[in-house]
Amino acid sequence: MADIARRKFLKVTGSGAALGAMVASGLLVPTISHGKSIANAFEFRTVDEVLNELFETTTTTPSDEVTVVAPDIAENGTVVPVTIRTKLANIQSITIIAEKNPYPLAASFQMSNQTAGHIATRIKLGKTQDVWAVVSADGKLFTGKKQVKVTVGGCGG
């Protein structure tokens, strides 16, 4: 048992020493990410404010290439399954907006070029409304919508 602990200790300290040597030699340079934070966008109360914060525009193009899959009727608005699908190329992000919620931004996913355009999650809906999918691809915003009728629960009546 002591032999296993010793091996683990040597692995951890050896990895730390190698990492320290790479930083000291300049092979690995620690940096701070200067990417845009989306935290503020969760505080906005309109779709246009959310789009401006995330994408610096409110111009979107409706597209048959963006599909929102959600139930026609959500019997419980607190957990509504939503799937977004797209075959668009060069996707940078997929954002889900519930336009009549007190805070419309439900989720935003940053994508890599090698990721399939498919997101599945659950969101909270306060009342019957359109659920938007906003796909950022090739510097443009493409949207798809689906109306979901909420019968019970939700986040605000």
Disulfide bonds with the S-S distance in Angstrom:
none
